[in-house]
Amino acid sequence: MGRLENKVAIITGAASGIGRATAVRFAAEGAKVVVADMAQKEGAALAEQIGGTFVQVDVSSEQSVQAMYASVVATYGGVDILFNNAGISPADDDSILTTDLDAWKRVQDVNLTSVYLCCKYGIPLLQARGGGSIINTASFVAVLGSATSQISYTASKGGVLSMSRELGVQFAREGIRVNALCPGPVNTPLLQELFAKDPERAARRLVHVPMGRFAEPEEIASAVLFLASDDAAFVTASTFLVDGGIHGAYVTPL
């Protein structure tokens, strides 16, 4: 048996990057995986590949999130694991001096309000199961200053971290664990796009990683699997850093 045998897991932002790698890993560990994403073609293909279910969702919309959960309950009868992973980091989110209000709000809606909505309507389903695990994707920038300006992204991830901590404390005695996953830079399509558009800016990220490389999505997926599984039964309200040592470094070796 796998570590998630017969568990129902919803992964938002599952069509690519960390979400995709985690969906594949969860399925291999026996979970019934709900691939939740805006990207219908890629999401549906992944769901078919891993024997899961695809649900198209706009995580910034209350009605869309509610419809997602209704669909999952109708299909599987309940939910055990929530990996709230959807997020964006657009080019127009930069210095506070140049980032306009529309860009600020768009990032907050997708990165932070989405976690609020997915937890608000997902936690009652975990309560009905007698417990479960929630993993919210924050970032290493939630605990230290970013090497590149992305004011709304950084603020949104700080909010995810704080919200996860509070929820982890509030629901601990109901058997619901809530943890904030804080990855360092990961070799995902978002980062690859940054390299293509602005190699200098991307390189400034790498110089701060003591391990001298970016994480692979599969490495982050292993951390998510741990937090989702019973191996992490005593882990909640944590700041779970998987960043190649960035948070511990004053300077990095050459």
Summary of the structure (lengths in Angstrom):
residues: 254
radius of gyration: 17.3
end to end distance: 44.2
largest distance: 54.5
contacts: 888
relative contact order: 0.14
helix: 50%
strand: 15%
